[in-house]
Structure formats: structure tokens, C-alpha cells
């Protein structure tokens, strides 16, 4: 996503009835976005179809979080995680979601990726994730860009262990409570 788009600091609450669903091609370009995604983000279909899914990436989220997510998907695994994203107008929104590869029957070939996300409204949990993101981002940003993900992964592992979690998905499961 372009870092030139504004950030307002305001949260766009995702309503309980808004179930966000997207599908991408193997390169992460959006092939489908449901009406809830469009409603929450403020983008039109024309603005997102064929664009990288990171069009909604919020800069507060460390690069290593997305690295973990995409690596799991490319390995054919599912991933459950909390995400903080941004809208077209610069607001942010929180979701927890289920991400999985779209695998062609018979061949096992990954032909894309799917996600289904729902908002959550626990302010304390959002604060916990913001603190985690900040801690890990500080480590990433202190490194040259080529080293940021590696350094971030190490910092993430330590930060999660300090909080009593074995991995990011474990902490994300708190959003289900």
C-alpha cells in the first residue's frame, strides 16, 4: 500500500454482521473482494481487483507478521491471525481471520489464497497487539531493509515467549474469547 495515503488514528469498528472475504491469485493480487470488504475499506471493486492485497496493510504491523502468514500459506498450511489494516480514508480496523491456500483438486497446486475475517472489539486485546507490533517494529526499523524481516522474526519470537505464547497464532486465538 502506498505510504502516502493518510492515517487518521481513528478506528473503523467492524460490525458483527460484516464478514470480510477475499481471494487472491498465487502472487497475492486480489481476485475477489466481497461487499463487506468494500464497505469496511471504502475501496471500490475497480480499485482493488488485480491489486496486491497489501493495499490495506497498516504500517504499524511489522513486516515479519506478514512473512509468517504468507510462508504458512505458500507451504500449503492454514493460518489464523489478528490483523490491523487501514481503510482508504486512513482509518484502521481490527480483524481476526482464517487464511488458507486454495488448492487445485487432484494436482495439489496452489492456485490462490482465501481469507475470511471478522472484527473483534476487545480494547485491551487490541492494545496488547499494538504493544507487540510496536516492540517488534522498533527492532525491524533499526535494521537495513534487507535484514528487517529476519530481525523481526527473532524479536517476535522473544516478545511472544515473554508474553507466554509459542507463536503468533496462539496469541491471536485470544480474539476468539
Beta strands, then each sheet from edge to edge (+ up, - down):
strand 1: 19-24
strand 2: 30-33
strand 3: 79-86
strand 4: 92-103
strand 5: 110-119
sheet 1: 2+ 1- 5+ 4- 3+
end
